[in-house]
Amino acid sequence: MINKLVSKIKKMGAPVVVGLDPMLNYVPEFVQKKAFEEYGETLEGAAEAIWQFNKAIVDQIYDIVPAVKPQIAMYEQFGVPGVAAYKKTVDYCKSKDLVVIGDVKRGDIGSTSAAYAVGHLGKVTVGSKKITAFDEDFATVNPYLGTDGIKPFVDVCKEEKKGIFVLVKTSNPSSGEFQDRLIDGRPLYELVGEKVAEWGADAMGDEYSYVGCVVGATYPKMGEILRKVMPKSYILVPGYGAQGGTAASLRPYFNEDGLGAIVNSSRGIIAAYKQEAYSKFGPEHFAEASRAAAEAMIADIASIF
Ligand SMILES: O=C(O)c1cc(=O)[nH]c(=O)n1[C@@H]1O[C@H](COP(=O)(O)O)[C@@H](O)[C@H]1O
């Protein structure tokens, strides 16, 4: 999948991921109303509303961006119907040939990580059959439990030719509380970065490893250092747009050839119609506003090269 991701990025000239983080209050009234008429103001109604919202946006962006990143929390908040909407979204995006990064942020003791890895990236054994469950192309993984929490994911990635993005330096304001702490004089994020390079070394695609990492757009100096620490890992860069990250600071996350990083924006794209800059679209044309915002983001990032 890393090979497919890299080739789609090259073909489209767009190192951009659209984050599908559908909060109900981003879904225009008319979409909510229709879903509630059918299913009532219920979890099923909410799940239908976010699914219809996602579908309209995906139809507008699948030909200009290589990948999407559905954030499972936004679906899980609606319980079982929400998780069904997550799976429907994953399947629909794959049918449109988008690379799907499941933002599930898993990681546990080895045996539990193995179950997460199988459920999200691999195949689960049921009697004599092996069945895919969520079947995303990539998953985000939390490294706090160390090597035995990561290895089951890497094993499944090698089997299935899928990938993971390991949290190394997150975009949020408190990320330094633990991640910047010095251990033997070196920040923890750097030590995690070295581990990512090690975990990924024997799980190589053509140019990049199946093991990528996450480094927030809000910490560009660290992005520059981490690019060198993990030369073969693709960097998933969240924090552009709504969290204040700008294209101007993103050049060091990329390699010389313009590859090596992919930048996510969620709210900035999916709720674009609520922004002044895209207000001309109005709520009825929310998905066209998302396309315009994605085009603007692609142009903004292209301008740094
Ligand atoms: O793993 C992530 O994607 C992630 C890591 C990180 O350090 N910061 C971060 O914002 N994210 C996710 O990226 C998305 C950012 O959304 P926006 O701020 O709306 O663009 C959310 O789904 C976050 O959960």
The ligand as a Tripos MOL2 file, in Angstrom:
@<TRIPOS>MOLECULE
LIG
   24    25     1     0     0
SMALL
NO_CHARGES

@<TRIPOS>ATOM
      1 O1         -2.8570   10.6410   13.9980 O.co2     1 LIG1
      2 C1         -3.3870   11.6780   13.6200 C.2       1 LIG1
      3 O2         -3.9280   11.7460   12.5170 O.co2     1 LIG1
      4 C2         -3.2370   12.8880   14.4250 C.ar      1 LIG1
      5 C3         -2.0540   13.0190   15.1200 C.ar      1 LIG1
      6 C4         -1.7000   14.2710   15.6430 C.ar      1 LIG1
      7 O3         -0.6150   14.4620   16.1500 O.2       1 LIG1
      8 N1         -2.5910   15.2880   15.5460 N.ar      1 LIG1
      9 C5         -3.8080   15.1530   14.9320 C.ar      1 LIG1
     10 O4         -4.5380   16.1510   14.8380 O.2       1 LIG1
     11 N2         -4.1770   13.9280   14.4300 N.ar      1 LIG1
     12 C6         -5.5200   13.7250   13.8410 C.3       1 LIG1
     13 O5         -5.6220   14.5200   12.6550 O.3       1 LIG1
     14 C7         -6.9180   15.1190   12.5370 C.3       1 LIG1
     15 C8         -6.7660   16.6260   12.5560 C.3       1 LIG1
     16 O6         -7.9780   17.2440   12.2660 O.3       1 LIG1
     17 P1         -8.0830   18.8100   11.8860 P.3       1 LIG1
     18 O7         -7.4170   19.5570   12.9820 O.co2     1 LIG1
     19 O8         -9.5610   19.0350   11.8360 O.co2     1 LIG1
     20 O9         -7.4140   18.9790   10.5570 O.co2     1 LIG1
     21 C9         -7.7380   14.5450   13.6860 C.3       1 LIG1
     22 O10        -8.3710   13.3670   13.2040 O.3       1 LIG1
     23 C10        -6.7050   14.1550   14.7210 C.3       1 LIG1
     24 O11        -7.1310   13.0860   15.5320 O.3       1 LIG1
@<TRIPOS>BOND
     1     1     2 2
     2     2     3 1
     3     2     4 1
     4     4     5 ar
     5     4    11 ar
     6     5     6 ar
     7     6     7 2
     8     6     8 ar
     9     8     9 ar
    10     9    10 2
    11     9    11 ar
    12    11    12 1
    13    12    13 1
    14    12    23 1
    15    13    14 1
    16    14    15 1
    17    14    21 1
    18    15    16 1
    19    16    17 1
    20    17    18 2
    21    17    19 1
    22    17    20 1
    23    21    22 1
    24    21    23 1
    25    23    24 1
@<TRIPOS>SUBSTRUCTURE
     1 LIG1         1 GROUP 0 **** ****
